[in-house]
Amino acid sequence: MAEGFNSGVYPISSKRLTLDNDPNSKITEFLTNCEDDQLLLLTKFYRDRLEQAIEGVARLCLMFAACDHIGVKQSHKVKEIADSGNLADCSKLLLNLVIEKGPRALRVMWESFVEMHRGLPKLEKILRELPTLGPDAFVYMNIPQGLSEVPSNLKDLQQKHKETLRVQTETLRVNTILIKEKVKIFQLVGRYAELTIISAVRDRTLVEHELLARGRDHEEWREKDLRKELEKIRTDQLFQSSFSQRKFKSGNSAAVSGVPGIGKTTMVQKIVYDWATGKIYPHFQFVFNFKFRDLNTINSRINLRNLILDQYPYFGNILGELWKNPEALLFIFDGLDEFKDSIDFADNRRNTEPQYMCTDPEFQCEVSDIVYSLIQHKLLPGCSVLVTSRPTALHLLEKADISVWAEILGFVGDERKGYFNKFFEDQTVAAAVFKHVEENEILYTMCYNPSYCWILGLSLGPFFTQRDRKQQQVPKTITQLYSYYIYNILKNHGREIENLRDVLLKLGEMAFTGISKKKIVFRDGDLTKYKLEPSQFLSGFLVELLEKDESAQSVVYTFPHLTIQEFVAALTQFLTPDPGEIGKLLCEAHSEKDGRFEIFLRFVAGLSSPQSARPLVEFLGPFLHQTTCRVIDWVKEKVEGQIGDSQTETGKRKLLNTFHYLFESQNKTLARNTVGSMEKLSFRGLRLTPIDCAVLSHVIGLCDTIKHLDLEECNIQCEGLQRLGPVLHKCQELSLGLNEVGDSGVKLLSAALRNPECKIQKLDLCGNALTDSCAEDLASALSTNRSLIDLYLGDNKLGDSGVKLLSVALRNPDCKIQKLHLHGNDLTDSCAEDLASALSTNRSLIDLDLSGNNLGDSGVKLLSVALRNPDCKIQKLHLYRNALTDSCAEDLASALSTKQSLRILFLGLNSFTDQSVPALRRLILTCSSLEEIWLRGNQFSPNGKRQLESLRGSRRGLTVRVGTFQSINIAAPPVTVKS
């Protein structure tokens, strides 16, 4: 028998793949035409991506494990690794084993990929690429990607260049807030923390404040990562790898995007260091690294030769030799967003008009033309280019010839902990700081960004290293955190200057003007304008950067991070001797639609809190009380005004922002005065992050009148629900549908339901990917809960086993459930007996929705037994779309004819025919309580419909819906019907 992953199901030849049912004919044809050695090359070429694509796919692992080709012993090893949860190692081992076993196993593997790629986005992406590879693909795959042979006359130069770059990049300079040691120098290798980089780029337009937008986008990317849609890419895969859109063509351009502080420049430093030390890119003989910030100082036309010599003068006259082999050159341009000139890749003049064209490295042209021509392969065609940029400038590259798009996500999972372990030499302090950050959801979410981790390390470290600090004072809001950051600067530098408050006031004025004008780089002229002089003290706030111009080098200044600039600008509002029109300033800032003042306003609200102000007052003196009062009044006004204007998405977003102000202020009295009497809170349809959920939890915790919390379709998932957990029991009505909270989320909700003070009466969990795994927790909660009346569990995957567990709770005499919706839950007749048992004993259930399942006739017959029980009080029964036929009509009619509680019955979209008409007529005539019956979408003939419709004179107020669009309301006087 032929061997295969399914014990001989797939026949195998030495070359051809037999996929009779495969609709992807181009993919199949490509693989079928591959020779054995080509299939091996293909597997090795896509190896890294295949490991990601099959990671975590349990059924694929089981198929491979059962394959005759890899042997019993190896199969057990694969299964053992898979069972341990180490799916990454499992996928690596599988590929290793299949490659070792040779071409027959390889063909079965690729055949399996084609068979089951649907629903596996990464695998599907790879397969779709195969037919586009072109005829020369395997020739390029077969070319070794090892060390490129350097001409003998260039070897000494290359060694000198590598040594120069190694010295330039082997250390990492880290700013501190210590007066004696403003900058710490670390070895790059020991300090560098690996970041998660993905081989895709998010939407390249950015309207909101980058910090806020990145926070929301980061959560969205993480969700996609959890769904296994994002492919991770290493820095050594940016060129000549399967990720490239220009596969097997000489010369590639890669673009790496990332928000401020995410680690773009440090990543570039690591790439250059790794190349210089022989760890990556051996096929590049020379790497040239440029910063756009430095290129801004070139104000005249220049050629590529002089651009290189300006930075690497030791190349002298030998550059002409390098031009002969452009495939061995890599150019890196860091910080496109900082470039003063615009590079329009859609401008056709660059391709047609000589003054814009740059095709010769000796030709004098603008710097922007050189960069454009290198990226577009018009200058030194065959060379490779790496560009980094913030998302705000990424649109400039949309029309560029970019082979690989990538984005730095920052730290994911344990990478955050790893940063703190490297930041603190004392691992006890590292563990304590990280534990505090991890427990504070606001701070923890910030930690995707290395720059925030840096601020957290500097600010929190002293709380866990100094005995005179009380840990209950450790900052919990972002404002408190930054207050202690500035406190540490003042403590270490404040003694150098007499008029400390005055200097900080002027610095804050400059910072505020910068935010107003979206300016983050300041020059000597700016310092002069605000009467600031460079000093040891000022260097604690401003980072000095060298900027070259034509004649000399000048110094420019920037805050270490935009959020620090925003905090200092906010702090100024409390230091000014005359608050003036602070209310007007805040209103104008709040009205800016691009979000540039959003973090500034959060800091202003936060600084109105004595807890946030306290550490700064020690050095700056008391904050102006009048300003604090006006800020509190402004926050109160904004919250109260926005509560009544939250119907639209914009209104909901603004309300959420005002809640952030409340959270930062930590003013419980203010919160109770503004939201304390709020009865309904709805963010339906607005995407909420875990941070947003934490803020909502804080606000709801201070509101004693909340009745309805509507978070339907807010994508909160389990992590967001965890933040809301402590306050959910306060709500009477809780709408959480379409949030993918999953089974783990229900376990959190079950804890709220078991709370003795739980007030939840109505709980909507429709469309939340629930399975039978959560049913036991939910059933346990229902057995003890005394408040819940309505429970909506539709459009989940509870299945028969899940409903059986719920039925146990329904049989509990203390269960108060009146309305239970289980539509679309993959139910069959297997659970009908348990449901029937529950219906027979339950005294409270009056509304049961079982639509959209597959109970069938046998299931309904079992339910009918329970419906006959006089203790069953059902008033509304939904049996839409349940594969019902005439076989169950008599049982159903018999059970319901005497059921004097039944008011509404839904039987539409089944398969009843005229054979059921007599039974249905008897049901309608004898069930005196029946007010409405739905029979649309069945298989009645016109005559059958007329017989049902002829009952129009039977009883006042009865509605019968039979036809597709027909509704018959019978309003005749009641008549006596003989049995």
N, C-alpha and C positions, 0 to 999 in steps of 0.2 A: 504494500500500500504506500502511496506517495506520502511524504512527510509534510507536516504543516503545523501551524500554531494551534489548530483545533483538531489535533489527532487525525490528520488526513483529509480534512474537509477541503483544503485548498490544494489541488494538484499542481506540481511544480515541474518545469523543464529546466534545462541548464540556462535558458535565456529568456523565454517568454513568460509573461504574467497573464494569467487567465482571470479576468475580471468582467464576467459577462454582464453583471448588473451595474457596472460603474458608469454613471452618466458623464463623468469627467474624462471624455475621450482623449483630449489633448494630453492630460497628465498621464493617462494610461499608455498612450502611444509613445510618449517620451521614455517612460520607464521600460516599456517592452523593447524598445530599440537600443537600450543601453547594453553594452557588452559587460561581462562580469567585472573586468578591471575598472570600467567607467563607473559602475554602480558603487564600487569600493571608494573611488575618488569622490563621488558625490556624497557618500555617507561621511567621509572624513571632512569634506569641505563644510557641510552643514552641521557637523557634530555638536558644536556648542549650542546652537539653536534647537537642535533635536532634543538635547538633554532637557532644555527648558520646556519644550513643547509636550513631552510625554511625562514630565514630572507631575506626580499627583494623580495621574489617570489610572485608577485602580484596575479597571477592566483590561486596559492594555497590558499592564504589568502581569496580570493573571494569564493573559493569552501567551505572553512571551515565556512566562514561567512554565507553562505547559508544553512548550515547544520541544519536540523530540531532538532538535538540533543541539540544544545547550546541555542536555543530560540531566539526570535525576538529581545528582548532587548539587549542580549549579542552580537547578530550579528551586531546590529547598533554600539555598542561600539567598536567592532573589526574594522569595516569599518571606524569609526571615527579616530581611532588611525592610521590605515593604510594611510588614506588620509592626515593626518598631517605629514607624512613622518617618524614617529618614528617606524621604522620597527622592531627594536629589541624588544620594548615593545609589539608590535603586535604579534610577534611569541611567546613570553612568555605567553601572555594572551590566545592565541589559545590553547596552550598545557595545561594550567591550566583548561580551560573550558572543553576540551575533557576529561581530567583525572577525573574531577568532575562528568561528566555525565555518567561515567562507561564504561563497557566492549563493549557495542554495538558501542559507539562513537569511542572507541579506535580501534576497528577492521576496521571501515570505514576509520579512519585516516591512519592506516598502509597500507590498501588497496590502498588508494590514493597515498601514497608514492611510492608504487611499480608501479602504473600506470604511474606516471609522473617523475620518477627519472632521466630519460635521459636528459642530458644537465644541470643537477644540481650535480656537482662533489662531493660536501660534502655529499649529501643525498645518492648518488650512493655508495660512499665509505662505509657508515654505512650499507646499505642493503647487500653489498657484504660480509660484515663481519659476518652476522647473521648465515649462514649455517656452519661456522667454529667454532662456540662457544663451541661445545662439549656437552655431555650429562649432565655434572655436573654444567653447567653455572648458572641455576636458583637456585641451592643450594647455590652457592657463593653469588649471587645477594641478596639472602634473609638473609644473615648474616649481622647484623648491623655493620656499620663501625664506631661506636662510640668509647667511651673511653675504652681502654684496661685495664683489671683488673691487677693492680700491686701487686705482693706478699707483704704481710705486712712487711717482713724483708727488702724490697727494697724501701719502700715508703719514708723514711727519706732521703735516698741516692738520689732518683729521685728528691726530692724537692731541695736538696742542688745543684744537677747538673743543674736543671732548673734555679735556682737563679744565679749560676755562669755564665751560658750562657747568662742570661738576662743582667747581669751587663756588660759582655763583648761586647754585641751587641746593647745595648740600645742607644748608642751615635754614631754619624757619624763625623769623623775627616775630615775636608776640608782644603786643603792647600790654603793660600792666598799669596799675594805679598807685604804684609805690614810688615814693620820692627818690629813694636810693637806687631803684632799679626799674626805670620807666619801660625798658625794653628787655625782655628775656630772649635769649637765643638758644634754640633747641636744634638737635639733629633732625632733619626732615624725616628720615626713615623711622625714628623712634616716636615722632610726634604725629605723623600723618595718619589720619583716620579715613578709612575707605568710605566712599560715598556710593549711594545707589544711583546709577545712571541708566536711563531707559532709551531705547532706540526709536524714539518718537518725540514729537514736540506738541505741546498743547496749543490751543488757539493763540495765534501770534499777535492778537490785539489785546491791550490791557487798559481798561478804563479806570478801574478802581485803584486805590492805594495799593502798592505792590505787596505790602505786608499782609493786608487783608485778603487780597485776591489770591495770593499764594497759599494762604491758610486754607481757603475753601478749595482751591484747585488741588492742593496736596491731598486733601481727603478724597477728592474724586479720583485722582490717579491711584490712590491706595486701594479704593474699591475696585478699580479695574484690575489692579495687580492681583487682588484676591480672586478675581474671576479669571485670572491667568490669561489676560489679553495683552499685557505689556511684556516686551522682551527686554531683558537686561543686557547691557553691552559694557564690556570692559574697555579701558582706555587703549589697550593694545589691539582692539578690534575696530578702531575707527577707520583704518585703511586696509585695503586688500583683504577683505573678509566677506562672508556671505551676507552681511548687513548692507553692503554697498549697493546703491541703485545703479551704479556704473560698473557692474561686475565685469572683470576681465578686460577693462580698458585702462590704459596707462593714465595715471594722474587721477587723483580723487580730491574732492573738497568736502570737508566735514564741518558742520556747524553744531556747537554745543551751547545750549541755552541754560540760564539759571538766574534766579533773583539775586539781589545784592546780599553778600555775605554767605552765599551757599557753597562757595569754594571753587569758583571757576579759575581764579588766578593760581590758587594753591595746586589745583589739578594740573594746570599747565606746567607749573614748577616741577611737579612730580614726573610728568611725561618727559620733560627735558632732562631731568636728573636720571631717570631710568634709561633713556637713550644714551646719555653720556657714559653710563656705567655698564652698558651692553646688555640691559635686561629686556628691552623691547625694540621693535622696528630695526632689525639688523639690515634690512634692505635699503634703509636710508643712510647714505654716506655722510650727509651734512644736514643739520637742523638749524634754522635761523628763527629766533624768537623775538617778536616785536610787540610793544604795547602801544595801542592807539593813543593813549595819553601822551606818550613821548612823541608820536608822529604829529601831534597837534602843534608842536613847536616849529615844524618845518613850514615856512611861509613862502617858499619859492619852488620852482620846478626842480626836479631832481631825477636821477635815474636809479635803477635798482642797484647798480654797482655801488654808488656812493651811499645809498641807503644802508647797505650791508657794511661798508667800510666805516661809516660813522659809528657803528656799534661794535664791529669786529675788525679793527684796522689791520690786524696781522694777516688778513687775506691778500693784501697788497695787489699785485698784478696777476695773481693766479686764478682770479675768478673766471676768466675766460675758459679755463679748463673745466670748471664746474658746469658752465652753460652747455657743454657738449653732452652731458648725461643728466638731463633734467629729471628723469625718473628716480634718481637717487637723492633728490632734494625735497625737504619738507619745510614749508614756511608756516609759522604760527603767528597769528594776529589776535591779541588778547584785548577784549573790551570794546567791541564795535560801538556800543552805546555811548562811549566816551569820545568818539571821533567827532571833531568839529565840522567836518565836511560830510555832505550826504553822498552816498553811492547809490545811484539809481540803476539797478540792473535791468530795468525795463526801457531805459533810454537807448533808442536805436542809433543815436548819433555816435555813440562809442564804437559802433561797428562800421560806420560809414564816413565819418568826418575825421580827417587826419589829426586835427589838434586834440581829439579825445582818444585816439588809438595809441596803444602802447604794446608793441609786439617785439621790441628789442630791449634787452637789459641795459644797453648803453644809451637808450633814447631818453632825452629829458622830457619829463611830463609831471603832472600833478601826482601827489601821493595817492589820491583816490583812484586815479587811472591805473597806477601800478597794482594796487590791491584788486581792483576790478579785473584787470587782465590776467592776474595770476589765478584768481578763482575761476574765471571763465575759460581757462586753458588757452588763452591767446598769447600770453607771455610765458616763455619756457613751457610749451605744451608737454605734458607728461609729468610735471612736478605735482606735488600734493600740498594742500593748504588746509590748515585748521583755523577756524574763526570761533571766538567765544563772544557771547553777548547776553545782555539782559533781555527778557522777553519784550520790553518796550521798543527795542531796535530791531527785533527779529524780522519785522515786516520788510525791512530793507533787502533781505536775502530771498524773498519769496520767488523772485524771477531768476535767481542765481542758479548756476549749475552745481547744485549741492548733491553729493552722492549719499551722505549719511547725515540724517538729522538726529540729534540726541538732546536729552534734557537731564540735568542733574536734579534728582528729587531730594537729595540731601540724605539725612540719616533715616533709616527705617529699622524699627525693632531694636535689636540688641546693639546696633551701631551707635545709638545714643549713649547707652551705658558705656560702651567702649571709649567714647570721647572723654567722659569724666574720669575714667580710669587712667587715661593718659594725661589729663589736665592736672590731676593731683598726684604728687609723689606718694603721699600717705593714702593708701588704699582704704583705710578706715574712714577717712574724711570723704574720699570719693564715693564710697558706698552710702554714707549718711546724706551727702548732698543729692545724690541721684535718687535716693529713696524719697526725699522731700519733694523733689521735682516730679517724680513719678506719681506721687499721691495728689499733687495739685494739677488738675487737668489743664488749666490755663497755661501753666509753665511747661508742662510736659509736651503739649502740642507745639509750643514754640521750638522745641528742641530738634525739629527736622533740620533746622538751619544752624550750621556751625557757629555763626557769629552770635546767635542768641545763646548758644551753649557757652560761648566765651564770656558773655555778659553775666550769665547765671553763675558760672564758676567764680568769677571775680567778686560778685555781690554776695553769694551765699557762703562761700568758703569761710569767711571770718566767723559766721554763726556757729560753725562746727569745729572751729580750731581755737576759739577764745573762750575761756571758762566764764568770763564776766557777762557773756551774752546768754539770755534766756531763750530757749528754743521755741517757746510759745510766741515770741515776737518775730519769728522768721516770716518774711513777706509772702503773702498769698496772692495779691493782685499784681498786675503788671506795674501799676503806679508805685506800690510799695517796693517792688523789686528795684526799680530805677531810682527811687529815693535813696535806697541804701547804696546803690552804685555811686551816686553823686556824693553821698555821705563819705564814702571811702576816699574819694578824690579830695574832698575838703579836709578830711582828717590828715591826709598825707602831704597836702600841698598848701592848705589854708594859712599856715603860719607865715608864709612867705610874703603875704600882702596884707595891708592894713584895711583898706576899704573893700573888703571881700564882697559885701552885698552889692555895692555899686558896680564892681567889675562884672559880677555875674548878671546883673541887670542889663548892662550894655551887651554882654555876650548873648543874652536871651533875645534882645531886640534884633540883633543881627540874625540870629537863628530864625526868628519869626518872619523877618523879611525874606529870608531864604526860602522858607516853606511857601510863602505867598507867591514867590516868583519861580518856584520849583528849582531852586538853586542850592547845590550842595558843596560847591567848591568856592572858597573865598580867597581873595588876594590881599596884599598889603594895603591896597587902597580901601578895601572894605574895613579892615581893622582900624585904619586911620579915621574913616568916616564915623565909626562908633567909639572913637577915642580909646582903642585897645592897643596895647603894646605886647609884642611877643615876650613871654616870661615863662619861668618854670611852672608857675601856677596855670597859665593858659594852656600849656602843653598837656596838662591833665585832661583837657576837654577837646583840644584840637590836635589832629595828626598832621605833621608837616610832610609835604610831598615835594620832591624836587621836580621842577618843570624846566625843560630846556627851551631857550629861544635862540635867535641867530647869533647873538654875541656872548651870552653868558647863561648861567643857570639861575633861575629865580625860585622862590619858595611859595607854594600855595598851601592852603589849609582846608581841612575838612573834618567834620565830626566823625568819630570812629564808625558810627552807623546812623542812618537817617532817624531811627527812633530816639537816639540820644539827642539829636538836634531838636526833635519834636518835644522831648521832655524839657529841655532847657528853655525852649520857647514858651511852654506852658508854665514853667516855674516863674518866669519873668512877670506873668500876670499877677502873681501874689507878692512880688517884691516892689513893684512900682508904688511910689508914695501917693499917687493920685489914681484911683481906679478909673476915673473918667467914664467913658461910655463902654465899659467892659461888656455890658449886656448887648450892645450893638455889635461889638467886635465878634462876640460868640455867635450871634445870629447870622452875621455875614459869613463867618467861617462854616457854620452849619449848612448854609444854603449852597455852598460850592458843590457842584454835581460830580466833579471828578474825584471826590474823596480825599483830596490832598490834606485836609485838616482833620480827618476822622480820628486818627490816633492822637493828634494834638488835643482834640476836644475830650477824648477819654482821659488823657493825663490831667487836663484842667479839672474835670469832674473828680478825678481821684485825689488831687491835691487839696480839695476842700475837706478831705478826711483828716482829722487830727493824727490818726495813726500813720498816714503817709507823710504828713508834714513834720511830725515830731523829730525824726533824725536830722532834718535839715535846719530846724529852728536852732539847734545847738550852735551852729556856725553862722547862720544868716539872720538870726533874730526872728521875732514873731512875724507871721504872715499878717497882712492887713485884714482885719476882721471884716471890714466893709466889703472887701473883694470876695472873701469866703461866702458871706451872706448873699451877695449878688449871684455868685456862681450857683449856689444851692437853689436860689429862686429861679434862675434860668433853667436848671435841670428839671425842677418841678414843673415849670411852665411847658417845657418841651415834652415831658412824659405825659402830662395831662392832656395836652393838645393832640398828641399822637395816638393816644388810646382811642379817641373817637374818630380817628382817620386811618383805619388799618384794614380797609376792605380790599384795596388793590395790592398788587405785589410790591409796588414802591412804598405804599403806606406801611405794609408789614415789615419791610426792610428797615424803614426809618424807626418804627416802633422798637424793633430789635436793637438798633443802635442806641436808642435812649435807655433801654434796659442795660446795655453795656455801661452807660454813664452811671446808672444806679449801682451797678455791681462795683465799679471802680471807686465810687464814693463811700461804699460800706456804711452808708447812713441809713440805719434801720428806720429811724423816725421819718425821714424823707420818703423812703420806700413805702412805708405803711400809709403815709398821707396821700401818696399818689396812686398806688396800685392796691392798697389794702382792702378797698371795697369792690375790686374788680370781680365780676361774676363769670365772664367768658373771655377766653384768650384763644385766638385762632391764628395760626401761621400756616394754614392748609396750603399745600403746593409750593411753599418756600423751602428751599434746601437749607437744612440746619447742620452745622458742624458740631462736634463734641463740645467745643468752646461755647457755642451758642446755647447748647443744652445745659451746660453748667450755669450759665448766666440765668437762663429761664428757671432753673432749679432754685437759685438764690432768690429770685423775685417771687416765685410762687410760695416759697417757704415763709415769706413775710406777708402773704395774703391769706386771710382767714375766710374769705367769702367766695373763693373760686369754686365754680360749679362745673363749668365745661371747659376742658382743655382739648382743642382740636389741632392735632399735629398730623393729620392724614397727608400722606404723600410728601413728607418732609425729609425722607431718606435718612432718618436718624440712626437706623440700624442698632445693633446691640450696644455699641460703645456709647452712642448718644443716650440710649435708654438707661444705661448704667448711671450716667450723670443725673438723670431725672429721677432715678429710683427713690431717693429719700422723700420726695414730695408727692408722688403719684397717688398715694392713698387719700390725699386731701380732696381730690376732685370727685364730683358726683358722676360726671359723664366724661369718658376718656376715649377720644377718637385717634387710633394709632394705625389705621389701615394703610396698606401699601408702603411699608417702611422697611421691609426685609429684616425685621428684628430677629427672626429665626428662633429655633428652640431655646437657645441660651437666653434670648430676650424674654421669653415667656417665663423662664425660671426666675428672672428678676421681678417680673410682674406678679408672679405667684407669691413672692415674699410680701409685696404690697397688699395683695388680697388677704393674706393671713394676718396682716396687722390688725390688732383689736380695734384700732381707731379708723379702719378703712371705711370710706364713704362712697366708694365706687358703686354706682348703680347700673351704669351702662358702659360696656367695654367693647370696642370695635377693633378686632385683630384680623380683619379680612386681608387676604393677599400678602401674607407675611412669611411665606415659605416655611410654614410649620409642618412638622411631621409627627409621627406617633412617639418620637423621643421626648416630646415635651408634655404628652398627655397625662402622664402619671403625676407630674408636678401640678399641672392645672387641675386635675381631678382632686388632688389632695387639698388644694386651696379652696375649691368649690365646696368641699365637704365641711369646711370650717367657717367660710365666709358667710356673713349674715346680711350683707348689703346688696350684693350683685343681683340684678333682676334680668337685664338684657345682655346676652353674650353673642357676639357676631364672629364666627370663625370661618366664614365662607372663603372659597378660592384658596385653600391651602392643600396640603397633602397628608392629612391626618390618617386617612385610610381606615379600614375596618378595625385594625388593632387599636388605633387611637380612640375611635368612638366607643369601643368596648370598655376602655378605661374610663372614659367620660360617663358612660352609662352607670358605672358603679357610684359615681358622685351624685348622679340624678336620682338614684334610688334612696339616697340618704334623706330621711324625713326632714332634716334641717336645711336642705338645699332650697334656696328661694328663687331659682331661675324660672322666669316666666316666658322669656323669648330666647330661643336657641336657633341660630342660623348655621347650617352645615352644608350649604350648597357648594358644589364643585370640590368635593373632598375625596374623590375616588372610592366612594362607598359602594359595596355590593350587598347581596343578600346574606353574606357571612356575618354582618353586624346587626342584621335586622332583629334577630332573637333577643340580643342584649338591649337594643333600643325598645323593643316591645315590652320587655320586662321593666324597663325604666318608666315607660309610659303608664304601665298598669299600676305602679305604686306612687308615682309622683303626683302631688296634689297642686302644684303651682304652675306647671308648664302649660301655657295656653297658645303659644305660637312656635311652630316647628317648621323650619325650612330645610327640606332635603332635596331641593332641585339640583339638576345638573349632575346627578350621580348615576349609578347603574344598579339600582335596587332590584329591578325586574319584577315579574309577577310573583315569584316565590317570596321575595322580600316584602312586598306589599301585603301578601296573604298573612305573613307572620305579624305585620303591624296591625292588620285588621282585627286580629284576636285581642290585642291590647285596646284598640279603639272601642271595642264593644264593652269594655269594663266601665261600669258607671262611675268609678273613681277618676277616670281619665277626663280631664277638663279642657281638652284641646279646643281652641276656638278658630285657629287659623293653621291650615296645613298646606305646605308647598310640596307638590310632587311633580313639578315641571320636568320634562326631559329626563325620564327615568327608565326608558325602554319598556313601558307598560303596554300590555295588549288586552284583548278581550278576556283573556284567561283569568285576570284578577278583578274584572269589573264587578262580578256578582259578589265576591267577598267584600270588596270595598263598599259597595252599595248597601249590603246587609249590615255592615258595621256602622256606617254613618247615618243610615236612615233613622235610627232611634237616638242618635247623638244630638241632644237638644242644646249642647253648648256650641256646636260648630257654626261659625258665621261665614268663613271664607275658605274656599277650596280651589287650589290651582292644579289642574290636570292637563295643561296644554303641552304641545310638542311631544306627545307620546304616539302610540299606534292603535288607538281605539278606532273601531269601525262601527258600522250600523248594528252589528251584533250586540254591542254594548248599550245601545240606545234605551232598550226597555229598563235595564238596571239603573241607568243614569236618570231616566225620567222618574222612576220610583224614588230614587234618592232625593231628587229635587222636590218632589211632591210631599214626601213624608217627613223630611228634616225641616221642621217648622222654624228653626233658628237660622237657617241658611240665608245669607244676604247676598252672596256673590259666588258664582262658580265660573271658572275659566276653563274653556275646552278648546281653545284655538290651537291650530297646528296639528290636529288629529286627522284621521282618514275617513271622516264621515262623507257619505254621499249627499247630494242636495236634499234628497228626501229625508235622510237622517237628521240633517241640520234643521229642516222644517219641523220635524217631530219634537226636537228639543226646544225650538223657538215657539212652538205652539202653546207652551206653558205660560204665555204672557199673562193670562188671567188668573193664575193660581194664587198669587200672594203679593201684597203691596210691598214695594221697596226691593224686590228681588232683581238682581242683575245677572243675566246669562250672556256670556261671551263665547260665541261659537265660531263665527267666520273670521277671516283674516283681519278685517278692519271693522267688523260688525259688533255693535254693542246694543243689547236690547234691555231696556229698563221697563220692568213690569210694575205698573202702579195701580192695577185694578184692585177692587176690594177683595179681601181674603175669602176663599171658598172652602167648604168642607170636602175633603178628599177621602173616599172610601178605600180601605186597604184591599 
